[in-house]
Amino acid sequence: MNAILVVVLQFFASLSLLVVVHEFGHFISARLFKVRVEKFYLFFNPWFSLYKYKPKNSDTEYGIGWLPLGGYVKIAGMIDESMDKEQMALPPKPDEFRSKPAGQRLVIMVAGVVMNFVMALLIYSMVLFTWGDTYLPTQNAKMGMEFSPVAEQLGFRSGDILVAADGIPFERYNEHTLRQISSAKKVEVLRQNTSVFINIPEDFMVRLMAGAQGFASYRIPVIVDEVSKGSSAEAAGLTAGDSIYAVNDTVQTFTLIDFKNQANLHKSQPIKINFYRNGVASSCMATPDTAGIVGFSTLYSPLDIYKTVTKEYGFFQSFPAGVNLALNTLKGYVSDMQYVFTKEGAQSVGSFFTIGSLFPAQFDGRVFWQMTAFLSIILAFMNILPIPALDGGHVFFLLVEVITRRKPSDKFLEYAQMVGMFLLIALMALALSNDIRRFFF
């Protein structure tokens, strides 16, 4: 199956599940308090629906919209994205949202966020129970890391092995590692068997975002995984499993980046590729094309090359571990929000294209569910922000009502809803423009 199609299908499957679970939270809590729900939709349906069905003797129409920007439940007597002013102009009915006590309305509004967070807890727990937690300790990556230009400006060098931040050892390399580094004063690395300490500036994360090339990646040897048909690599005789170690006998190519640099230096020029096949040194001649491509891929990951560690979890052990993982993920995401309000952070905001690109080109069940749990936490957090038109905006006004014992007027809530929708559209436009800039320019 086409790689892009695999990514798209995973993204929409994950998004659909998250939306249905979120909206079901609103739906079931509304029905619990005997509030009429008029519509339950996956995706939005301005002008027409792809599918709709209303069971006999039911107040609710179920359907699928054509605009994949989320979903909604239309709760009777509530000012929401439907902007049903005609209904709101009529006298309140007992089964409408506005007729219920503030406490019940508050429960209905937070139920979607709660469902998403609970879903993330369950998914993380089941992922740990099913697959365990397999990771690569940083010290086991003997070839060290390949650092971005920004990281090298700070003093890191390709081949450095990450050891500790302010004396606290790194367990593995992930987003938590970057947070450790950004809050540290000194980072210890092992460089050619010697400990080196690197000073970390306070604007570490801002510099990384401005550089837009990340921080580092694991260095792995150049092992051929697949050779493209009709390519120079095929003509040269390279086959899967060949381990390339040099170019033109003299230039060592420890990593894929090293090899790509040499291929780019010798575009349209024959080069001698030195490699090991079944432990025996050999060589062949190949010619990189005008784009510096020889015609082979290396799909091996660091987990395939280096010794990993796996923590196994029993069924009951997986739940506290899943809760801890979800809470740490939420805590990390919340702490990262401080950078959104910087120039560099605003430029890093992405739309569906960025989110979709997080899914791998080849389906992996563990990765799919981990990404779904992560997106569920993001959806829960973003929805609880006190922005009109989001659940958090409704919750904010309900809390004001509970504290002041005064309910905001319907007209005020209508204007707040319109302002919130304008802000969301502006944010979506910013995210989309960032993606267009990243992917096409």
C-alpha positions in Angstrom: 0.0 0.0 0.0 1.2 3.5 -0.8 3.1 5.0 2.2 1.2 8.3 2.0 -2.1 6.4 2.0 -1.0 4.4 5.1 -0.2 7.6 7.0 -3.6 9.2 5.9 -5.6 6.2 7.0 -3.9 6.0 10.4 -4.4 9.7 11.0 -8.1 9.6 10.1 -8.7 6.4 12.1 -7.1 7.9 15.2 -8.8 11.3 14.7 -12.2 9.6 14.2 -11.8 7.5 17.4 -10.8 10.6 19.5 -13.7 12.7 18.2 -16.3 10.0 18.8 -15.0 9.4 22.3 -14.9 13.1 23.1 -18.4 13.8 21.8 -19.8 10.6 23.5 -18.7 12.1 26.8 -20.9 15.1 26.2 -23.7 12.9 24.8 -23.9 10.4 27.7 -23.6 13.0 30.4 -26.4 15.1 28.7 -28.6 12.1 28.6 -27.8 11.3 32.2 -29.3 14.6 33.2 -32.2 14.2 30.7 -31.0 16.9 28.4 -32.2 16.5 24.8 -29.4 15.9 22.2 -30.5 16.7 18.7 -27.4 15.6 16.7 -24.3 13.5 17.2 -21.8 13.9 14.3 -18.4 12.7 13.4 -16.9 15.7 11.5 -18.8 18.8 10.6 -21.7 18.9 8.1 -22.3 22.4 6.7 -24.9 22.3 3.9 -24.9 18.4 3.7 -24.0 15.2 5.4 -22.2 12.1 4.0 -24.4 9.9 6.2 -27.2 10.5 8.7 -29.6 8.3 10.5 -32.3 9.0 13.1 -33.7 6.0 15.0 -37.4 5.7 15.5 -38.6 7.4 18.6 -35.2 9.0 19.1 -34.5 12.8 19.5 -31.0 12.3 18.2 -29.8 12.3 14.6 -26.5 10.5 14.1 -24.3 11.3 11.1 -20.9 11.8 9.4 -20.0 15.2 8.0 -17.7 15.9 5.1 -15.5 18.5 6.8 -12.9 16.6 9.0 -12.2 19.3 11.5 -13.6 17.5 14.5 -17.2 16.7 15.4 -20.0 17.8 17.6 -23.1 17.0 19.5 -25.9 19.6 19.2 -27.4 19.9 22.7 -30.8 21.5 22.9 -30.8 25.0 24.5 -27.1 25.5 24.3 -25.2 28.3 22.5 -22.6 26.4 20.5 -21.0 26.2 17.0 -24.5 25.7 15.5 -25.5 29.2 16.5 -29.1 28.2 16.7 -30.6 31.6 17.6 -34.1 30.6 16.7 -34.2 27.9 19.4 -32.6 30.3 21.9 -35.3 32.9 21.2 -38.0 30.5 22.4 -38.9 30.0 26.1 -36.7 27.4 27.8 -38.0 23.8 27.9 -37.3 21.4 30.8 -35.2 19.1 28.7 -32.8 21.9 27.5 -29.3 22.6 28.6 -30.1 26.1 29.8 -32.8 24.8 32.1 -30.5 22.6 34.1 -28.6 23.6 37.3 -25.1 25.1 36.7 -23.5 22.0 38.3 -25.1 19.6 35.8 -24.2 21.9 32.9 -20.6 21.9 34.2 -20.5 18.1 34.2 -21.8 18.0 30.7 -19.1 20.4 29.4 -16.1 18.7 31.1 -17.2 15.2 30.2 -15.6 15.3 26.7 -12.2 16.3 28.1 -12.5 13.7 30.9 -13.3 10.9 28.4 -10.3 11.8 26.3 -8.0 11.8 29.3 -9.4 8.5 30.5 -9.0 7.1 27.1 -5.3 8.0 27.0 -4.8 6.3 30.4 -6.4 3.1 29.2 -4.5 3.1 25.9 -1.1 3.7 27.6 -1.9 1.0 30.1 -2.8 -1.5 27.4 0.2 -0.6 25.3 2.5 -1.3 28.3 0.7 -4.5 29.1 0.8 -5.8 25.5 4.2 -4.6 24.3 6.0 -3.5 27.5 8.3 -0.5 27.4 11.2 -1.1 25.1 13.8 1.7 24.9 17.4 2.3 24.0 19.6 3.6 26.9 21.6 6.5 25.6 24.9 4.9 26.8 24.2 1.8 24.6 24.3 3.9 21.4 28.0 3.5 21.0 28.2 5.7 17.9 26.7 8.6 19.8 24.4 11.2 18.4 24.2 13.3 15.2 23.6 16.9 16.3 21.9 19.7 14.5 23.8 22.9 13.6 22.2 24.8 16.5 23.3 22.0 19.0 26.9 22.1 17.5 27.0 25.9 18.0 26.3 25.2 21.7 29.3 22.9 21.9 27.9 19.4 21.1 29.8 17.3 18.5 28.5 14.5 16.4 29.6 11.2 18.1 29.0 12.6 21.6 27.1 10.1 23.9 24.6 11.9 26.2 25.3 11.1 29.8 23.6 13.4 32.2 22.0 16.8 32.8 23.1 18.6 36.0 24.2 15.2 37.3 20.9 13.4 36.6 21.6 10.5 34.1 19.6 10.3 30.9 17.6 7.1 30.7 16.7 7.4 27.0 16.5 10.0 24.3 13.0 11.5 23.8 11.1 14.7 24.3 11.6 14.4 28.1 15.4 14.5 27.4 15.0 17.8 25.7 13.1 19.2 28.7 15.9 17.9 31.0 18.5 19.7 28.9 16.6 22.9 28.5 16.2 23.2 32.3 19.8 22.2 33.1 22.9 24.4 33.4 25.4 21.8 32.3 25.1 18.6 30.2 27.7 15.9 30.4 28.6 14.0 27.3 31.1 11.3 26.6 33.5 12.3 23.8 36.1 9.8 22.7 35.9 8.2 26.2 36.4 11.6 27.9 33.7 13.4 29.9 32.9 16.9 28.5 30.6 19.4 30.1 28.6 21.8 27.9 26.9 24.9 29.2 23.2 25.2 28.3 21.8 28.8 27.7 18.4 29.8 29.1 17.0 30.2 25.6 18.0 26.7 24.6 14.5 25.7 23.4 13.9 29.0 21.6 17.2 28.5 19.6 16.2 24.9 18.7 12.8 26.1 17.4 14.4 28.9 15.5 16.8 26.5 13.8 13.9 24.2 12.9 16.2 21.2 12.6 15.7 19.6 15.9 18.4 18.7 18.4 19.9 15.3 17.7 19.3 11.8 16.3 21.0 8.5 16.9 24.0 7.7 14.7 23.7 4.3 13.1 25.8 2.5 10.5 24.9 2.6 6.8 23.3 -0.8 6.3 21.5 -1.3 3.0 17.9 -2.4 3.5 16.4 -2.1 0.0 17.9 -1.3 -3.4 15.7 0.7 -5.9 15.1 -1.0 -9.3 17.0 0.6 -12.2 19.2 2.6 -9.8 22.9 3.1 -9.8 23.1 1.1 -6.6 21.4 -1.9 -8.3 23.8 -1.6 -11.3 26.7 -1.5 -8.9 25.6 -4.7 -7.3 24.7 -3.5 -3.8 22.3 -5.8 -2.0 20.3 -5.8 1.3 22.5 -6.3 4.3 25.6 -4.6 2.8 27.3 -2.4 5.5 29.0 0.7 3.9 32.0 1.9 5.8 33.9 4.2 3.3 33.8 6.1 0.0 36.8 6.1 -2.4 38.8 3.9 0.1 39.7 6.9 2.3 36.6 8.8 3.4 35.0 6.9 6.3 31.2 6.9 6.2 30.1 6.0 9.7 26.5 7.1 9.3 23.9 7.7 6.6 24.5 11.5 6.9 28.2 10.9 6.2 27.4 8.9 3.1 24.8 11.5 1.8 27.4 14.3 2.2 29.9 12.4 0.1 27.2 11.5 -2.5 26.3 15.2 -2.7 29.9 16.2 -3.2 30.2 13.8 -6.1 26.9 14.3 -8.0 27.0 12.7 -11.5 30.6 11.4 -10.7 31.5 7.7 -10.2 32.5 6.9 -6.6 33.9 3.8 -5.1 31.7 2.4 -2.3 33.5 0.3 0.3 31.3 -2.2 2.2 31.2 -5.4 4.2 29.1 -8.3 3.0 28.9 -11.2 5.4 31.9 -9.9 7.2 34.1 -9.7 4.1 35.3 -6.4 2.8 34.3 -5.5 -0.8 33.7 -2.5 -3.1 31.8 -1.4 -6.1 31.5 1.7 -8.4 28.3 3.8 -8.4 27.3 7.2 -9.7 25.1 9.5 -7.6 22.5 11.3 -9.7 22.1 15.1 -10.0 20.2 15.0 -6.6 23.0 13.0 -4.9 21.0 9.9 -4.8 22.5 6.5 -5.4 19.4 4.4 -5.0 19.2 2.5 -1.8 17.3 2.9 1.5 18.3 2.2 5.1 15.1 1.6 7.0 16.9 0.2 10.1 16.2 2.0 13.3 18.5 2.5 16.3 16.4 -0.2 18.1 17.5 -2.7 15.4 21.2 -1.9 15.8 21.9 -1.3 19.5 21.0 -3.3 22.6 17.7 -2.3 24.1 16.0 -2.7 27.4 12.4 -3.9 27.9 10.3 -3.4 31.0 7.4 -5.9 31.2 4.1 -5.1 32.9 1.5 -7.4 34.3 -2.2 -6.5 33.8 -2.6 -4.8 37.1 0.9 -3.2 37.0 0.1 -1.6 33.7 -2.6 0.7 35.1 -0.5 2.7 37.5 2.3 2.8 35.0 -0.1 4.0 32.3 -1.5 6.7 34.6 2.0 7.9 35.4 2.9 7.9 31.7 -0.2 9.9 30.8 0.4 12.4 33.6 4.0 12.9 32.6 3.0 13.4 29.0 0.4 16.0 30.0 2.8 17.7 32.3 5.4 17.9 29.5 3.0 19.2 26.9 1.7 21.9 29.3 5.3 23.0 30.0 5.9 23.2 26.3 3.0 25.6 25.8 5.1 28.5 27.2 7.0 28.5 23.9 3.9 28.8 21.7 3.7 32.5 22.6 7.1 33.2 21.2 7.8 34.0 17.6 9.7 30.7 17.1 6.9 28.8 18.9 4.2 30.4 16.7 6.1 29.3 13.6 6.2 25.7 14.9 2.4 25.4 15.2 1.2 22.8 12.7 -2.1 21.7 11.2 -3.4 18.3 10.2 -0.4 17.9 7.9 2.0 18.1 10.7 0.0 15.9 13.0 -0.5 13.3 10.3 3.2 13.2 9.6 3.7 11.9 13.1 2.4 8.5 12.0 4.8 6.1 10.3 4.7 5.1 6.7 4.4 1.5 7.7 1.7 0.5 10.2 2.9 -0.4 13.6 0.2 -1.2 16.2 2.3 -0.1 19.2 3.2 3.2 17.5 -0.4 3.8 16.3 -1.8 3.4 19.8 0.9 5.4 21.5 0.3 8.3 19.0 -3.5 8.0 19.5 -3.0 8.3 23.3 -0.7 11.3 22.9 -3.2 13.0 20.6 -6.0 12.2 23.1 -4.1 14.1 25.8 -3.5 17.0 23.4 -7.2 17.1 22.5 -8.2 17.1 26.2 -5.8 19.9 27.1 -6.6 22.1 24.1 -10.3 21.7 24.7 -10.2 22.8 28.3 -8.4 26.0 27.6 -10.7 29.0 28.6 -11.3 30.1 25.0 -14.9 30.8 23.9 -16.2 28.2 21.4 -14.1 25.5 23.2 -15.3 23.4 26.1 -13.0 25.4 28.4 -14.8 28.6 27.4 -18.1 27.2 28.4 -16.6 25.9 31.7 -15.1 29.3 32.4 -18.5 31.1 32.1 -20.2 28.3 34.1 -17.6 28.8 36.9 -18.2 32.5 36.9 -21.9 31.8 37.2 -21.4 29.5 40.1 -19.1 32.0 41.9 -21.2 35.1 41.2 -24.6 33.4 41.2 -25.3 35.4 38.0 -25.8 33.8 34.6 -24.3 35.6 31.6 -26.9 36.7 29.1 -27.5 34.7 26.0 -26.5 37.7 23.9 -23.2 37.9 25.7 -22.6 34.1 25.2 -23.4 34.5 21.5 -20.9 37.2 21.0 -18.3 35.2 23.0 -18.9 32.2 20.8 -18.4 34.2 17.7 -15.1 35.7 19.1 -13.9 32.2 20.0 -14.7 30.8 16.6 -12.9 33.7 14.9 -9.8 33.0 17.1 -9.9 29.3 16.3 -10.2 30.0 12.5 -7.2 32.4 12.8 -5.2 29.7 14.6 -6.1 27.1 12.0 -5.0 29.5 9.3 -1.7 30.1 11.0 -1.1 26.4 11.4 -2.0 25.7 7.8 0.2 28.5 6.5 3.1 27.1 8.6 2.6 23.6 7.1 2.5 25.0 3.5 5.7 26.9 4.2 7.4 23.8 5.7 6.3 21.2 3.1 6.4 23.3 -0.1 9.0 26.0 0.4 
